Amino acid sequence: MSSTTEERKEMGQTTAEPSSLEEGKTMSPTTSDINEKSSPPPAYPDVERSDSVVAAEIHRTIQIQSSIGVLRVLRRAEEWIDSKVGIELRGIDRIPEEEKQPPSQWNIFLLWWSLNVHVGVLPLGVLGPAFGLALKPSIAASVLGTALGALCTAYTGTLGPRTGLRQIACSRYSFGFWGAKLCSILNVVVGGGFYVVNLVVVGEILSAVSDYSLSIEVGIVIIAVVSYLISIFGFKLIHTYEKYSWMVTFVLMCVLYGQAAPLVEPDAPGFDASGTLAFAGSFLTIVAICFSNASGWCSISSDYMCNYPANISSLKVFGLIWSGIMLPTCWSIVLGALLGNIAITAARAPYAHVYTAHGLGGLIFEVYHPVGWSKFCLVILTFSVLGNNIAINYSSGLSLQLLGHYFHAVPRFIWSFLFAIVVAVLAIAGRQSLSNVVSDFVSLLGYWTVSFTLILLIEDKFFRRREGYNLTVWDKPDKLPWGAAAVLSLLSGYLAGGLPGAAQTWFVGPIAANFGKYGGDCGVYMSAAITIVVYFPARALERRYTGR
């Protein structure tokens, strides 16, 4: 049983040793008497040797749980489950340096590789042909967008080892205690959107395997239940699962490449001739969608890095995350683009008809052959989304706990359960319009993820480049920044940049409308520019008048 469980048994008795530093101060960059086994080297002035605040946060949570009967029962249920099968109980609490249990550093790469090698990524590749692009520009736009978006996730992940905090908790040093709640909500929405796409694709696949006798709805429910059950075990099992789960999926996707390749017509022209405004608009939109997909992890990246030691090279973490997202995502998206070429651009029979009638799942079933082999592959590929789903379930539960002490008092496995139910309902409701869900929802993510990343980047590299982070105040509203500058910058980027540059099925912004009939999504780039322009002066004023 974890140390957190032991502290809970004390019913409010805190056991952390007194902090070696006075509250409100950060370690000097020149401190030399640091024990390497329990603390990071002087290069990380923002990390302390002990953390009494963790115990204080647990104390407050236990008080709430003890005073409310339902929460008291849930807490006991969580501890009982932990005693039987071993689940993670820590929740959102900061992980002190001496309590970190890091997996292998190669797990950083393998985690992100596994999260992005699955059939749920294929719809992103299909969008290029669906938007009228020929095969080559479709692939080029997808690779460019993925490479840029992965930079966001790679950077935010480097904050996890340095602070021992989950990603949304890290954002409190920019957004403040209350502003970070907005990030929590947006993070849950982001995860929910990806989850819906995964569930619908898997539902289509299971339906195809059963010769369409099994409804898509039943397939959605099956994979949602399995994903939830695995997610409750937490960080350690997720890292172990992701280390190996990609292998069979990767082999089967290689086979799908081989069986799809003879059907591809690489020179088949798209709907929009190269050089026209409509072509430029479609290209911009695909770049934006793939950027948003890769950057969508930026608000949970630290959740899986916070157990690594603070003295791990930030450059190494950055490189492993970036390549771990870039390589498998492009691999999967290109496969989706090939399938889109077959069914949409070249409109080969019978693939075009099957895609129209039964969606992507039916198309994959038709491309794999013979039938027996196809069914076997699809059953295995059904479980390829589990790694992605369990990570989303896990992080969404943490994000909901970060909404406040009372939310923290509700066990993570309950929040993850409620999240899974809501997402399954949404997936069932949107099962008939997967392409619209992907194009509209995923591109909308980029408007906030790019602003979120830039705010954390500017705060870290400019405003805190010398003072670092006082980690004893991560959960104290009166010690954290107000967050007004960050919230203003985020909203400015979204409303003044994202929406005017948006190109959605339901809305085309005035700037995006200049790129042909369907527009071209340039909201990501406008959001980035406006966020930078607003945050520098706004944060400087906030620090000047508040001292935080």
C-alpha positions in Angstrom: 0.0 0.0 0.0 1.3 3.5 -0.8 2.5 6.1 1.6 -0.6 8.1 0.8 -2.8 5.4 2.2 -0.8 5.3 5.4 -1.2 9.0 5.9 -4.9 8.6 5.3 -5.1 6.0 8.0 -3.9 8.6 10.4 -7.1 10.5 9.7 -5.6 13.9 9.4 -2.2 13.3 11.1 0.5 14.8 8.9 3.8 13.0 8.9 6.0 15.1 6.7 9.2 16.4 8.2 9.7 20.2 8.5 10.8 21.9 5.4 14.5 22.7 5.1 13.6 26.1 3.7 11.4 28.8 5.1 8.0 29.0 3.4 7.8 31.4 0.5 11.5 31.0 -0.5 13.1 29.0 -3.2 16.4 27.2 -3.1 19.4 29.2 -4.1 20.9 28.2 -7.4 24.3 28.1 -5.7 23.4 25.7 -2.9 26.1 23.0 -2.8 25.1 20.8 0.2 22.5 18.7 -1.6 22.3 15.0 -1.2 22.0 13.6 -4.8 20.0 10.6 -3.6 17.2 12.7 -2.3 17.4 16.0 -4.1 18.2 17.4 -7.5 21.5 19.3 -8.2 21.8 23.1 -8.0 20.8 23.4 -11.7 17.2 23.1 -10.5 16.7 25.9 -8.0 12.9 25.4 -8.0 13.0 22.0 -6.3 13.1 21.6 -2.5 14.3 18.7 -0.4 11.0 18.1 1.5 7.4 18.9 1.0 5.1 19.5 4.1 2.5 21.0 1.8 1.8 17.5 0.3 0.8 16.3 3.8 -1.2 19.5 4.4 -3.2 18.9 1.2 -3.8 15.3 2.2 -4.9 16.5 5.6 -7.5 18.9 4.1 -8.8 16.3 1.8 -9.2 13.8 4.6 -11.0 16.3 6.7 -13.6 16.8 3.9 -13.9 13.0 3.4 -14.4 12.4 7.1 -17.1 15.0 7.4 -19.3 13.7 4.5 -20.7 10.2 4.7 -20.7 9.4 1.0 -17.1 10.5 0.6 -16.1 8.5 3.7 -17.5 5.4 2.1 -15.8 6.1 -1.2 -12.5 6.6 0.5 -12.8 3.3 2.3 -13.8 1.6 -1.0 -10.7 3.1 -2.7 -8.4 1.8 0.1 -10.1 -1.6 -0.1 -9.6 -1.8 -3.9 -5.9 -0.8 -3.3 -5.5 -3.6 -0.7 -6.9 -6.2 -3.1 -5.4 -5.3 -6.5 -3.1 -2.2 -5.9 -4.2 1.1 -7.5 -2.7 4.5 -7.4 -4.1 6.6 -4.5 -1.9 9.7 -4.6 -4.1 11.7 -7.0 -3.0 15.3 -7.7 -0.6 15.6 -4.7 2.9 16.8 -5.6 5.5 14.0 -5.7 8.5 14.9 -3.5 11.9 14.1 -5.0 12.6 11.3 -2.4 9.3 9.5 -3.2 9.6 9.4 -7.0 9.7 6.0 -8.7 10.8 6.6 -12.2 10.4 4.1 -15.0 13.1 3.6 -17.5 13.9 6.7 -19.5 13.1 4.8 -22.7 9.6 4.6 -21.4 9.2 8.3 -22.2 9.6 7.5 -25.9 7.6 4.2 -25.7 4.7 5.8 -23.8 4.1 8.4 -26.5 4.8 5.9 -29.3 2.2 3.6 -27.9 -0.3 6.4 -27.4 -0.2 7.3 -31.1 0.0 3.9 -32.9 -3.6 2.9 -33.0 -6.6 3.0 -35.3 -8.0 6.1 -33.7 -5.4 8.2 -35.5 -6.4 6.9 -38.9 -9.4 9.3 -39.3 -6.9 12.2 -39.3 -5.2 10.9 -42.4 -8.5 10.3 -44.1 -9.4 14.0 -43.7 -6.8 15.1 -46.3 -8.6 13.3 -49.2 -11.9 14.2 -47.7 -10.9 17.9 -47.9 -10.0 17.5 -51.6 -6.3 17.1 -51.3 -4.3 14.7 -53.5 -2.1 12.2 -51.7 1.2 14.0 -51.6 0.0 17.4 -50.3 -2.3 15.6 -47.9 0.7 13.8 -46.4 2.9 16.9 -46.4 0.3 19.0 -44.5 -0.2 16.2 -42.0 3.5 15.8 -41.3 4.1 19.5 -41.0 1.2 20.0 -38.6 2.3 17.0 -36.5 5.9 18.2 -36.2 4.8 21.6 -35.0 2.1 20.4 -32.6 4.5 17.9 -31.0 6.7 20.8 -29.9 4.0 21.9 -27.5 3.6 18.6 -25.8 7.3 18.0 -25.7 8.0 21.3 -23.9 5.2 21.1 -21.3 6.4 17.6 -20.5 9.7 18.9 -19.3 8.0 20.7 -16.4 6.9 17.4 -14.8 10.3 16.1 -13.6 11.4 19.6 -12.4 8.3 20.2 -10.2 6.8 16.7 -9.4 3.4 18.2 -10.4 0.7 17.2 -12.8 0.4 19.4 -15.8 -2.6 21.4 -14.7 -1.1 21.9 -11.3 2.0 23.2 -13.0 -0.2 25.8 -14.8 -1.1 27.3 -11.5 2.2 29.2 -11.5 0.9 31.1 -14.6 -2.9 30.8 -14.4 -3.2 31.0 -10.6 -5.3 28.7 -8.4 -8.6 29.8 -9.9 -7.5 30.3 -13.5 -6.1 26.8 -13.6 -9.6 25.5 -13.1 -10.5 26.8 -16.5 -7.5 24.7 -17.9 -8.8 21.7 -16.0 -12.2 22.0 -17.7 -10.7 22.5 -21.1 -8.4 19.5 -20.5 -11.3 17.3 -19.8 -13.1 18.5 -22.9 -10.0 17.9 -25.0 -9.6 14.4 -23.7 -13.3 13.7 -24.2 -13.1 14.7 -27.9 -10.2 12.3 -28.6 -12.0 9.6 -26.6 -15.2 10.0 -28.7 -13.2 9.5 -31.9 -11.5 6.4 -30.6 -14.8 4.8 -29.4 -16.6 5.5 -32.7 -13.8 3.9 -34.8 -13.6 0.9 -32.6 -17.4 0.6 -32.6 -17.3 0.5 -36.5 -14.6 -2.1 -36.4 -16.4 -4.4 -34.1 -19.5 -4.0 -36.1 -17.6 -5.0 -39.3 -16.1 -8.0 -37.6 -19.5 -9.3 -36.8 -20.7 -8.8 -40.4 -22.6 -5.8 -39.1 -24.8 -7.9 -36.8 -23.3 -6.2 -33.8 -24.3 -2.5 -33.5 -21.8 0.2 -33.2 -23.3 1.2 -29.9 -22.4 -2.1 -28.3 -18.8 -1.9 -29.5 -18.5 1.6 -28.0 -19.7 0.4 -24.6 -17.4 -2.6 -24.6 -14.2 -0.6 -25.3 -15.3 2.2 -22.9 -15.7 -0.3 -20.0 -12.4 -2.1 -20.6 -10.5 1.3 -21.0 -11.9 2.5 -17.7 -11.0 -0.7 -15.7 -7.4 -0.5 -16.7 -7.1 3.2 -16.1 -7.9 3.0 -12.4 -4.6 1.3 -11.7 -2.7 4.5 -12.4 0.7 5.7 -13.4 2.8 2.6 -12.9 0.5 0.2 -14.8 0.0 2.7 -17.5 3.7 3.0 -18.1 4.1 -0.7 -18.1 1.2 -1.3 -20.4 2.3 1.3 -22.9 5.8 -0.2 -23.0 4.5 -3.3 -24.7 1.0 -2.7 -26.1 2.1 -1.1 -29.3 4.0 -4.1 -30.7 1.2 -6.2 -32.2 -0.6 -3.2 -33.4 2.5 -1.9 -35.2 2.9 -5.3 -37.0 -0.7 -5.4 -38.1 -0.6 -1.8 -39.3 2.5 -2.8 -41.3 0.4 -5.5 -42.9 -2.3 -3.0 -43.6 0.2 -0.8 -45.4 1.2 -3.8 -47.5 -2.3 -4.8 -48.4 -3.5 -1.2 -49.1 -0.4 -0.2 -51.2 -1.5 -2.0 -54.5 -4.8 -0.2 -54.3 -3.5 3.3 -53.9 -3.4 5.7 -56.9 -0.8 8.3 -55.8 -1.3 10.5 -58.9 -5.1 10.7 -58.6 -6.0 14.4 -58.5 -7.7 16.0 -55.6 -10.9 18.0 -55.9 -9.0 21.3 -55.7 -6.3 22.1 -58.2 -2.9 23.0 -56.8 -2.3 26.7 -56.6 -5.9 27.8 -56.0 -7.2 29.5 -52.9 -9.4 26.4 -52.2 -6.2 24.2 -52.2 -4.4 26.6 -49.8 -7.4 26.6 -47.5 -7.6 22.8 -47.4 -3.9 22.6 -46.8 -4.0 25.1 -44.0 -6.9 23.2 -42.4 -5.2 19.9 -42.4 -2.0 21.4 -40.9 -4.2 23.0 -38.2 -6.0 19.7 -37.4 -2.8 17.7 -37.2 -1.1 20.4 -35.1 -4.1 20.3 -32.7 -3.9 16.5 -32.5 -0.2 16.5 -31.6 -0.5 19.5 -29.3 -3.6 18.2 -27.6 -1.4 16.2 -25.2 0.3 19.4 -23.9 -2.2 19.8 -21.0 -1.5 16.3 -19.6 2.1 15.7 -20.6 3.6 16.2 -17.2 1.1 13.7 -15.7 3.4 11.0 -17.0 6.7 12.7 -16.4 6.4 13.8 -12.8 7.9 10.6 -11.4 11.2 11.2 -13.2 14.0 12.8 -11.2 14.5 16.6 -11.4 18.1 16.1 -12.6 17.1 14.4 -15.8 18.1 16.4 -18.8 15.2 18.6 -20.0 16.6 18.4 -23.5 16.5 14.6 -23.4 12.9 14.6 -22.1 11.9 17.1 -24.8 13.6 15.0 -27.6 12.1 11.7 -26.4 8.6 13.1 -26.2 8.8 14.9 -29.5 10.1 11.9 -31.4 7.7 9.6 -29.5 4.8 11.7 -30.8 6.1 12.7 -34.2 7.1 9.3 -35.6 4.2 7.1 -34.7 1.6 9.8 -35.4 2.9 10.4 -38.9 3.1 6.7 -39.4 -0.6 6.3 -38.5 -1.8 9.4 -40.3 -0.1 8.4 -43.6 -1.8 5.1 -43.4 -5.1 6.9 -43.0 -4.2 9.1 -46.0 -3.6 6.0 -48.1 -7.0 4.6 -47.1 -8.6 7.9 -47.9 -7.0 7.9 -51.3 -8.5 4.5 -52.1 -12.0 5.3 -50.9 -12.3 9.0 -51.6 -9.8 10.4 -54.1 -9.6 7.4 -56.4 -13.0 6.2 -55.3 -12.1 2.6 -56.2 -14.9 -0.1 -56.1 -16.0 -1.6 -53.8 -14.0 0.4 -51.2 -15.8 3.7 -51.8 -19.2 2.1 -51.3 -18.1 0.3 -48.2 -16.7 3.5 -46.7 -19.9 5.4 -47.4 -22.0 2.7 -46.0 -20.0 1.5 -43.0 -17.4 4.1 -42.3 -13.7 3.7 -41.6 -14.1 0.4 -39.8 -15.8 -1.1 -42.8 -13.1 0.2 -45.1 -10.3 -1.4 -43.1 -12.3 -4.7 -43.0 -12.5 -4.6 -46.8 -8.8 -3.7 -47.4 -7.5 -6.5 -45.2 -7.9 -9.9 -46.9 -8.9 -12.7 -46.9 -12.0 -12.4 -44.7 -10.7 -14.7 -41.9 -7.4 -12.8 -41.6 -9.3 -9.5 -41.8 -11.5 -10.4 -38.8 -8.6 -11.5 -36.8 -6.7 -8.3 -37.5 -9.7 -6.1 -36.6 -10.3 -7.9 -33.3 -6.7 -7.2 -32.3 -6.8 -3.6 -33.6 -9.9 -3.0 -31.5 -7.7 -3.1 -28.4 -5.1 -0.8 -29.9 -7.0 2.3 -28.7 -6.8 1.1 -25.1 -3.5 2.7 -24.4 -4.8 6.0 -25.6 -8.1 5.7 -23.8 -6.7 4.7 -20.4 -4.3 7.7 -20.5 -7.2 10.1 -21.2 -9.3 8.5 -18.5 -6.5 8.8 -16.0 -5.6 12.4 -16.7 -9.2 13.5 -16.9 -9.8 12.1 -13.4 -6.8 14.1 -12.2 -8.0 17.3 -13.9 -11.4 17.0 -12.2 -9.7 16.6 -8.8 -7.8 19.8 -9.5 -11.0 21.8 -9.5 -10.8 22.2 -5.7 -10.6 20.5 -2.4 -14.0 19.0 -2.5 -13.3 17.7 -6.0 -10.0 16.3 -4.7 -11.9 14.5 -1.9 -13.8 12.4 -4.5 -11.5 9.5 -5.5 -10.0 9.6 -9.0 -11.6 6.3 -9.9 -15.1 7.8 -9.5 -14.2 10.8 -11.7 -12.8 8.6 -14.3 -16.0 6.4 -14.2 -18.3 9.4 -14.6 -16.0 10.7 -17.5 -16.2 7.4 -19.3 -20.0 7.3 -19.1 -20.4 10.8 -20.5 -17.9 10.2 -23.3 -19.6 6.9 -24.3 -23.0 8.6 -24.5 -21.4 11.4 -26.7 -19.8 8.7 -28.9 -23.1 6.9 -29.4 -24.8 10.2 -30.3 -22.1 11.2 -32.8 -21.4 7.8 -34.3 -22.9 8.7 -37.7 -20.7 11.8 -38.3 -17.2 10.8 -37.4 -15.5 13.0 -40.1 -17.3 16.1 -38.9 -16.5 15.3 -35.2 -12.8 14.9 -36.1 -12.4 18.0 -38.3 -14.5 20.3 -36.1 -13.4 19.2 -32.7 -9.7 18.5 -33.2 -9.0 21.8 -35.0 -10.7 23.7 -32.2 -8.2 22.3 -29.7 -5.3 24.0 -31.3 -6.6 27.5 -30.5 -6.2 26.9 -26.8 -3.4 24.4 -26.6 -1.0 26.7 -28.4 -1.9 29.5 -26.1 -1.6 27.3 -23.0 1.9 26.1 -24.1 3.2 29.6 -24.9 2.0 31.0 -21.6 3.8 28.3 -19.7 6.9 28.7 -21.9 7.1 32.5 -21.4 6.5 32.2 -17.7 9.2 29.6 -17.3 11.9 31.0 -19.6 11.3 34.7 -19.0 9.5 35.6 -15.8 10.9 32.7 -13.7 14.2 32.2 -15.4 16.0 33.2 -12.2 13.6 32.6 -9.3 12.2 29.3 -10.4 9.2 27.8 -8.6 8.4 27.9 -4.9 7.0 24.4 -4.7 5.7 24.8 -1.1 2.9 27.1 -2.4 1.5 25.0 -5.3 -1.8 24.7 -3.6 -2.1 28.1 -1.8 -4.2 30.6 -3.7 -2.9 33.6 -1.7 0.7 32.7 -2.7 0.2 31.9 -6.4 -0.1 34.5 -9.1 -3.6 36.0 -9.6 -3.7 34.4 -13.1 -5.4 37.4 -14.6 -2.7 37.8 -17.3 -2.8 34.2 -18.3 -6.6 34.0 -18.5 -6.7 37.3 -20.4 -4.0 36.0 -22.9 -5.8 32.7 -23.3 -9.2 34.2 -24.0 -7.7 36.9 -26.3 -5.9 34.2 -28.3 -9.0 32.1 -28.6 -11.6 34.8 -29.3 -9.5 37.4 -31.2 -7.3 34.8 -33.1 -8.9 31.4 -33.0 -12.4 32.2 -33.9 -11.8 34.7 -36.8 -9.4 32.2 -38.3 -11.6 29.1 -37.7 -12.8 27.0 -40.6 -15.5 24.6 -39.3 -18.5 22.9 -40.7 -20.7 25.1 -38.6 -18.7 28.3 -38.7 -16.1 29.9 -41.0 -14.4 33.0 -39.5 -14.0 36.2 -41.5 -10.2 35.7 -42.0 -10.5 32.0 -42.8 -13.3 32.8 -45.3 -10.7 34.4 -47.6 -9.4 30.9 -48.5 -12.0 29.7 -50.9 -15.5 28.4 -50.4 -14.8 26.2 -47.4 -12.2 28.5 -45.9 -8.7 27.8 -44.5 -8.1 27.3 -40.8 -5.5 29.8 -39.7 -6.8 30.2 -36.1 -3.8 28.4 -34.5 -1.2 30.8 -35.9 -3.3 33.8 -35.0 -3.9 32.5 -31.5 -0.2 32.1 -31.0 0.6 35.6 -32.1 -2.0 37.3 -30.0 -1.1 35.2 -26.9 2.5 36.4 -27.1 1.6 40.0 -27.7 -0.9 40.1 -24.7 0.9 37.9 -22.1 4.3 39.8 -21.9 2.9 43.2 -20.9 -0.1 41.8 -18.9 2.1 39.4 -16.8 4.6 42.2 -16.2 1.9 44.4 -14.9 0.4 41.7 -12.7 3.8 40.9 -11.1 4.4 44.6 -10.6 1.2 45.3 -8.7 0.8 41.9 -6.9 4.4 40.9 -6.3 3.5 37.3 -7.4 
